[in-house]
C-alpha cells in the first residue's frame, strides 16, 4: 500500500466503500423491520454519520453547518440502521454538490417528535425526479443503485417515523425526517456551529 500513489489508494477505498454501501442497501431493503433498538442521542449519531460520509475519499468537501436544538435529542432507535439512513442522505447531498457547497443539518423537537432536516445547496430535483425519488431502483446517477432513498424511507418508517422531501430544480433539496421522541432529563447545549470536515 505504501508504494502506491495516493490517488490510487484513495480511489480503491472509495470503490470498496461503494460496494459496502450497495450491500448494506440490499440487506436493509430485504429486511428493514429487524431493528435492535437502544436509547440513543440523535445528535451523536448525526455527527458520526457526517464524519463517515464526509471523510477521506469525498471528492468535494462541503461546508457543514450544524444547527442543533439545545440539549440532547433522544430516541429509541437501531443505531446501525439509522446511521445507514443518515449516511445515505449525506452522500446524496454531497453528490448533489459536485463542487462543494453547504450542507445544513437542523434538529428540533416538538409534540413528542424529533425532526432532522438535511438541506443541501445543490441543483435540486425536478418535479419528475422528486415524484419518483422513493421509487425502488430509480436513479439519475450512472453509478447509483436506486435504493438509497427507498432504503431511507423503509428504515425511518420501521422506526415509526416519516420522511419527506422539499426541493426545486434551482434551490437545493431538504429531506425531513421525523422520529418519535423519548423523555430525557440530561441536557447540554450544542448550539449552532459551522465547520469544514
C-alpha positions in Angstrom: 0.0 0.0 0.0 2.7 2.5 0.9 4.3 2.2 -2.6 1.0 3.1 -4.4 0.2 6.7 -5.3 -2.3 8.4 -3.0 -4.8 8.8 -5.8 -4.8 5.1 -6.4 -5.3 4.1 -2.8 -8.0 6.8 -2.4 -9.9 5.5 -5.4 -9.6 2.0 -4.2 -11.0 2.9 -0.8 -13.8 4.9 -2.5 -14.8 1.9 -4.6 -14.7 -0.5 -1.6 -17.0 1.9 0.3 -19.4 2.0 -2.6 -19.6 -1.8 -2.7 -20.1 -1.9 1.1 -22.9 0.7 0.8 -24.6 -1.3 -2.0 -24.5 -4.5 0.1 -25.9 -2.6 3.1 -28.7 -1.1 1.0 -29.7 -4.5 -0.4 -29.8 -6.0 3.1 -31.8 -3.1 4.5 -34.2 -3.3 1.6 -34.8 -7.0 2.1 -35.3 -6.9 5.9 -36.0 -3.3 7.1 -38.0 -4.2 10.2 -35.4 -6.3 12.0 -34.5 -3.5 14.4 -32.3 -3.6 17.5 -33.4 -0.5 19.4 -31.5 1.2 22.1 -31.8 4.7 23.7 -29.6 6.9 21.5 -28.7 10.6 21.3 -29.6 11.6 17.7 -27.0 14.4 17.7 -24.2 11.9 18.4 -25.5 9.7 15.5 -25.7 12.6 13.1 -22.1 13.7 14.0 -20.8 10.2 13.5 -22.6 9.9 10.1 -21.2 13.2 9.0 -17.6 12.0 9.8 -18.2 8.7 8.0 -19.9 10.1 4.9 -17.7 13.2 4.5 -14.4 11.5 5.3 -11.4 10.7 3.1 -12.4 10.0 -0.5 -15.1 12.6 -0.6 -14.3 14.3 -4.0 -15.5 17.8 -2.9 -15.9 18.6 0.7 -18.9 20.6 1.6 -19.1 23.1 4.4 -21.2 21.6 7.2 -23.5 23.7 9.4 -24.9 22.0 12.4 -28.0 23.9 13.8 -28.9 21.6 16.6 -31.7 22.2 19.2 -30.4 22.8 22.7 -30.0 19.6 24.8 -29.9 16.0 23.8 -32.3 14.6 21.2 -33.2 11.1 22.4 -35.0 8.3 20.6 -35.3 4.6 20.8 -33.7 3.6 17.5 -31.5 1.0 15.9 -28.2 3.0 15.7 -26.8 0.9 12.9 -29.9 1.2 10.7 -30.5 4.9 11.4 -26.8 5.7 10.8 -27.1 4.0 7.4 -30.1 6.2 6.5 -28.2 9.3 7.6 -25.1 8.3 5.6 -27.3 7.7 2.5 -28.8 11.2 2.8 -25.5 12.9 3.5 -23.8 11.2 0.5 -26.8 12.1 -1.7 -26.4 15.7 -0.6 -22.6 15.8 -1.3 -23.2 14.2 -4.7 -25.7 16.9 -5.5 -22.9 19.5 -4.8 -20.1 18.3 -7.1 -18.0 21.4 -6.5 -18.6 21.6 -2.8 -21.4 23.7 -1.3 -23.2 23.8 2.0 -24.9 21.1 3.9 -27.1 22.3 6.8 -28.3 19.8 9.4 -31.1 21.1 11.7 -32.7 19.4 14.6 -35.8 20.2 16.6 -38.3 18.5 19.0 -42.0 19.3 19.1 -45.1 17.5 20.1 -43.3 14.3 21.0 -41.5 14.1 17.7 -37.8 14.6 16.8 -37.2 16.3 13.5 -34.0 16.1 11.5 -33.6 18.3 8.4 -30.7 17.9 5.9 -30.5 20.7 3.4 -28.0 21.0 0.5 -27.2 23.9 -1.7 -27.1 21.8 -4.9 -29.1 22.0 -8.0 -32.2 20.4 -6.5 -34.7 18.0 -8.1 -37.1 18.5 -10.9 -40.7 17.7 -10.1 -40.5 14.5 -12.1 -37.4 13.3 -10.2 -38.9 14.3 -6.9 -42.1 12.4 -7.6 -40.1 9.2 -8.3 -37.4 9.7 -5.6 -38.6 6.9 -3.3 -39.3 4.5 -6.2 -37.0 1.4 -5.9 -34.2 1.2 -8.5 -34.9 4.7 -9.9 -31.7 6.7 -10.1 -30.4 9.6 -12.1 -26.7 8.6 -11.5 -24.7 6.2 -13.6 -23.2 4.5 -10.5 -26.3 4.6 -8.3 -28.3 1.5 -7.2 -31.6 3.4 -6.9 -32.1 2.1 -3.4 -30.7 4.9 -1.3 -33.8 6.9 -0.7 -36.2 3.9 -0.7 -34.0 2.3 2.0 -34.1 5.5 4.0 -37.9 5.5 3.9 -38.1 1.9 4.9 -35.7 2.4 7.8 -37.5 5.6 9.1 -41.0 4.1 8.7 -39.8 0.9 10.5 -39.0 3.2 13.5 -42.5 4.7 13.4 -41.3 7.9 11.6 -41.8 9.7 8.4 -39.6 11.1 5.6 -40.4 13.9 3.2 -38.6 15.9 0.5 -38.8 19.6 -0.3 -37.0 20.6 -3.4 -36.9 22.7 -6.5 -34.6 22.4 -9.5 -33.0 25.7 -8.6 -32.8 25.9 -4.8 -31.4 22.7 -3.5 -33.1 19.9 -1.6 -34.2 19.4 2.0 -35.0 16.0 3.4 -37.1 16.0 6.6 -37.0 13.0 8.9 -39.3 12.7 11.9 -39.0 10.1 14.7 -40.8 9.5 18.0 -39.0 11.2 20.9 -38.5 9.9 24.4 -38.1 12.0 27.6 -34.6 12.9 28.7 -33.5 14.7 31.8 -29.9 15.3 30.7 -29.2 18.5 28.8 -26.3 20.1 27.0 -26.4 23.0 24.6 -24.6 22.2 21.3 -25.9 25.4 19.8 -25.0 26.4 16.3 -21.6 25.7 14.8 -20.2 25.9 11.3 -17.1 24.0 10.2 -15.5 22.1 7.4 -14.8 18.5 7.9 
